[in-house]
Amino acid sequence: MKKFFLLVLIVILIGLLDFYILRFVLFEREVVRQNQTPFLNLLEERKPETSTIKLFAVGDIMLNRGVEFKIKKEGKGDFRFPFLKIADYLEKADILFGNLESIISDKGRKVGSIYSFRAQPQAIDGLTFAGFDVLSVANNHIFDYGREAMEDSFKRLKTAGIDYVGGGFSEKEAFSVRIKEIKGTKIGFLAYTNLGPQLWMAKGANSGIALIKEKDIEKVKEDIKKAKKKADILIVSLHAGKEYSSKPTPFQVLFSQVCIEAGADLVVGHHAHVIQPVEKYKSGWIAYGLGNFVFDQSFSDKTMKGLLLEVIIKNKKIKRVIPREIKISNNFQPTL
């Protein structure tokens, strides 16, 4: 009798097991049909995202005049001196961009005003120490010592492995996008200025800078559309506006908004030497003026400040833009 009951119990257990196995199989089939299996969800959760990229953009960099004096007096001639207090933080950047407000050369002769800047060739050491990857050269001081010094500056940057944008040995180079590929993401840079005579504009096979006026906005839009075909993220630099004004000019606003509408992801401005607003505009970002980064304008508190724009890129999109204020010491060293 005991054997009979044991046999019945085993049969019942087997039946229950078969029933639950059948239910599980049917459930899994239904979930698979809907493409929502727990396994597939787990895979989806573990699907690796593109690595986060940090891009830093800073303001005007000038390594002559009072800055050079402090380098020699306090830094014993070491051109890394201006960047010593912020170098550790700059190391966090995957790519570092700024505006080079002085040529770097020992050639040419002064043809500009009393406010003419020409940094010694050793100044390259400071820029490489800081970790600059791309520098805009489209500004109103690029011709301070003539064409020979400008071209020499281009050569020195190239030899040091620093890309320059907004200038070149030909029109094609000056107006072309520079691409830096970081962790599988292609980041492009264009740079322009509307300051200076038409003679400074790179034309045909002649060297110069990407000089544009309001009438050239359509050309800028075309440049952006072409560049965006090559780049996942496009950053446009503009050297324009009114010096020492915290408010962007109508041209700055027009240019920046047109750039975003044409496909740029971020517009960064220079020239005012003081901080101007940072705002979200449609699908992009605009920083109208980053102020100074390394400069000797100690005559006001505003000119001894600037912004380090921290741009967080993920999955080939700008996720966050964080403006971090920097202060410039009496030795013209930026610090956070």
C-alpha positions in Angstrom: 0.0 0.0 0.0 2.8 2.4 0.9 4.4 1.7 -2.5 1.1 2.5 -4.2 0.7 5.9 -2.4 4.4 6.7 -3.1 3.9 5.9 -6.8 0.7 8.1 -6.9 2.7 11.0 -5.2 5.5 10.7 -7.8 3.0 10.8 -10.7 1.3 13.9 -9.2 4.7 15.6 -8.7 5.7 14.8 -12.3 2.4 16.2 -13.5 2.8 19.4 -11.6 6.4 19.8 -12.8 5.2 19.2 -16.4 2.5 21.8 -15.9 4.8 24.5 -14.6 7.4 23.7 -17.3 4.7 24.1 -20.0 3.5 27.4 -18.5 7.1 28.7 -18.4 7.8 27.7 -22.0 4.5 29.3 -23.2 5.3 32.5 -21.2 8.8 32.7 -22.6 7.5 32.2 -26.1 5.0 35.1 -25.7 7.7 37.4 -24.3 10.1 36.5 -27.1 7.3 37.2 -29.5 7.0 40.7 -28.1 10.9 41.0 -28.1 10.9 41.8 -24.4 12.5 38.8 -22.7 14.3 39.4 -19.4 17.4 38.2 -21.1 17.1 40.7 -23.9 16.3 43.4 -21.5 19.5 42.5 -19.5 21.5 42.7 -22.7 20.0 46.1 -23.5 20.9 47.4 -20.0 24.4 46.2 -20.4 24.8 47.5 -23.9 27.9 49.8 -23.6 27.4 53.5 -24.3 29.9 55.7 -26.1 32.5 56.8 -23.5 32.0 60.3 -22.0 34.2 63.0 -23.5 35.2 66.2 -21.7 35.9 69.2 -23.9 37.2 72.3 -22.3 37.1 75.7 -24.0 38.8 78.8 -22.6 39.2 82.4 -23.5 41.9 84.7 -24.7 45.6 83.6 -24.4 48.3 86.2 -24.7 51.9 85.3 -23.8 53.7 88.6 -24.5 53.9 92.0 -22.8 53.1 91.8 -19.0 52.6 88.1 -19.1 56.1 87.6 -20.5 57.5 90.0 -17.9 56.0 87.8 -15.1 57.3 84.7 -16.8 60.8 86.1 -16.7 60.6 87.7 -13.2 58.6 85.1 -11.3 58.8 82.0 -13.5 62.6 82.2 -14.2 61.8 82.3 -18.0 59.8 79.1 -18.0 56.8 79.6 -20.3 54.9 76.9 -18.4 54.6 79.4 -15.6 51.2 80.9 -16.6 49.5 77.5 -16.6 51.0 76.0 -13.4 48.0 76.6 -11.1 45.4 75.1 -13.5 47.4 72.4 -15.3 46.1 69.6 -13.1 42.5 70.5 -13.9 43.2 70.9 -17.6 44.5 67.3 -17.6 40.9 66.2 -17.1 40.0 67.4 -20.6 40.0 65.0 -23.5 40.4 68.0 -25.8 41.3 71.6 -24.9 40.5 74.6 -27.1 41.2 78.3 -26.7 41.9 81.5 -28.6 45.6 82.4 -29.2 45.6 86.2 -29.1 49.3 86.6 -30.0 51.5 85.2 -32.7 54.4 83.0 -31.7 57.5 84.0 -33.7 60.8 85.8 -33.7 60.2 87.0 -37.3 58.5 90.0 -38.9 58.3 93.7 -37.7 55.6 95.5 -35.9 52.9 96.8 -38.3 50.0 97.1 -35.8 49.2 99.6 -33.0 50.9 100.0 -29.7 48.8 97.0 -28.6 50.8 94.5 -30.7 51.6 91.1 -29.5 54.4 88.7 -30.5 55.3 85.9 -28.1 58.7 84.3 -28.1 59.1 80.9 -29.8 59.5 79.3 -26.3 55.8 80.2 -25.6 54.9 77.0 -27.4 56.3 75.1 -24.4 53.6 76.6 -22.2 50.8 75.7 -24.6 51.9 72.1 -25.0 52.4 71.8 -21.2 48.8 73.1 -20.7 47.6 70.4 -23.2 46.1 72.6 -25.9 44.8 70.5 -28.9 43.2 73.2 -31.0 43.7 77.0 -31.0 41.8 79.6 -32.9 44.0 82.1 -34.8 41.2 84.1 -36.3 41.5 87.4 -34.4 42.6 91.0 -34.7 46.2 90.5 -33.5 47.2 87.8 -36.0 48.8 90.4 -38.4 50.5 92.5 -35.7 53.9 91.6 -37.1 53.0 91.0 -40.7 52.4 88.0 -42.9 55.9 86.5 -42.3 55.4 86.3 -38.5 51.9 84.9 -38.9 53.0 82.1 -41.2 55.9 81.4 -38.9 53.4 81.1 -36.0 51.3 78.6 -38.0 54.4 76.5 -38.7 55.5 76.5 -35.1 52.1 75.4 -33.9 52.0 72.6 -36.5 55.5 71.4 -35.5 54.3 71.3 -31.9 51.3 69.1 -32.8 48.8 71.8 -32.0 46.0 72.3 -34.6 45.1 75.8 -35.5 41.8 76.9 -37.0 40.5 80.0 -38.6 43.7 80.7 -40.5 46.1 79.1 -42.9 48.4 79.3 -45.8 45.4 79.4 -48.2 41.8 80.2 -48.3 40.9 76.5 -48.3 42.9 75.9 -45.1 41.6 79.0 -43.3 38.0 78.2 -43.9 38.2 74.4 -43.4 37.1 72.4 -40.5 39.6 70.7 -38.2 38.6 67.3 -37.0 39.8 65.6 -33.8 38.5 62.1 -33.2 38.2 61.3 -29.6 36.9 57.9 -28.3 35.2 57.2 -31.6 33.5 60.7 -31.8 34.6 63.2 -34.5 34.7 66.7 -33.1 35.0 69.5 -35.7 36.2 73.1 -35.2 35.7 76.2 -37.4 36.8 79.7 -36.4 36.0 83.2 -37.8 36.5 86.9 -37.0 34.8 90.0 -38.3 37.6 92.3 -37.1 40.3 93.6 -39.4 40.7 94.8 -43.0 39.7 92.7 -46.0 43.4 92.3 -46.8 43.8 89.9 -43.9 41.3 87.5 -45.4 42.9 84.3 -46.8 42.1 84.4 -50.5 43.0 81.7 -53.1 46.6 80.6 -52.5 47.3 83.6 -50.2 47.7 83.1 -46.5 45.4 84.8 -44.0 42.5 84.3 -41.7 38.8 83.4 -41.9 37.5 87.0 -42.0 33.8 87.4 -42.4 31.3 90.3 -42.4 27.5 90.2 -42.0 27.1 89.8 -45.7 29.1 86.6 -45.6 26.6 84.8 -43.3 25.4 82.5 -46.1 29.0 81.4 -46.7 29.3 80.5 -43.0 26.1 78.5 -43.2 27.5 76.5 -46.2 30.8 75.9 -44.3 28.9 74.5 -41.4 26.7 72.2 -43.5 29.9 70.8 -45.2 31.7 70.4 -41.9 28.7 68.7 -40.2 28.9 66.0 -42.8 32.4 65.1 -41.5 31.9 65.8 -37.7 29.6 64.3 -35.1 30.0 67.5 -33.0 30.7 70.9 -34.5 32.1 73.8 -32.5 32.3 77.3 -34.1 34.5 80.0 -32.6 33.8 83.7 -33.2 36.2 86.6 -32.4 33.9 89.6 -32.4 32.0 92.1 -30.3 32.8 95.2 -28.2 35.8 95.1 -25.9 35.0 95.2 -22.1 31.2 94.9 -22.8 29.4 92.1 -20.9 26.6 92.2 -23.5 27.0 90.6 -27.0 26.5 92.8 -30.0 23.7 92.2 -32.5 26.2 90.7 -34.9 27.4 88.2 -32.3 23.8 87.2 -31.6 22.9 86.9 -35.3 26.0 84.9 -36.2 25.7 82.5 -33.2 22.0 81.8 -33.8 22.5 81.3 -37.5 25.4 78.8 -36.8 23.2 76.7 -34.4 20.3 76.8 -36.9 22.7 75.6 -39.7 23.8 72.6 -37.6 26.6 73.7 -35.2 26.4 72.3 -31.7 28.3 75.0 -29.8 29.4 78.5 -30.6 32.1 80.1 -28.4 33.1 83.7 -28.5 36.2 85.7 -27.7 37.5 89.3 -27.9 35.5 91.3 -25.3 38.0 90.3 -22.5 35.1 90.0 -20.1 32.6 87.3 -19.5 29.4 87.3 -21.6 26.3 85.1 -21.2 26.1 81.4 -21.8 22.7 80.1 -23.1 20.9 77.2 -24.6 19.6 78.0 -28.0 17.3 75.6 -29.9 19.3 72.3 -30.3 22.7 73.9 -29.4 24.6 76.1 -27.0 26.1 79.6 -27.2 28.8 81.1 -25.0 29.0 84.7 -26.3 32.3 85.5 -24.5 34.7 83.5 -22.4 36.7 86.5 -21.3 40.4 86.2 -20.6 42.4 83.1 -19.7 46.0 84.2 -19.7 46.2 88.0 -20.1 47.7 91.0 -18.4 44.7 93.3 -18.1 44.9 93.9 -14.4 43.2 97.3 -14.6 39.8 95.8 -13.6 38.2 92.9 -11.8 36.2 91.9 -14.9 39.2 91.5 -17.1 40.9 89.3 -14.4 38.1 86.7 -14.8 37.1 84.3 -17.4 35.1 81.1 -18.1 36.3 77.6 -18.6 33.5 76.0 -20.5 33.3 72.3 -19.6 31.4 70.5 -22.3 30.2 66.9 -21.6 29.7 64.8 -24.7 28.1 61.3 -24.6 26.8 59.1 -27.4 28.0 61.8 -29.9 25.8 64.5 -28.4 26.4 67.4 -26.0 24.8 66.4 -22.7 25.8 69.3 -20.5 27.6 72.6 -20.7 29.1 73.8 -17.4 30.6 77.3 -17.2 33.3 77.4 -14.5 34.6 80.8 -13.5 38.4 81.2 -13.4 40.3 84.1 -11.7 43.6 85.4 -13.0 46.2 86.2 -10.3 48.5 89.2 -10.2 51.1 86.9 -11.9 48.6 86.3 -14.7 48.0 82.7 -13.7 44.4 81.4 -14.1 42.9 79.4 -11.3 39.5 77.9 -10.7 
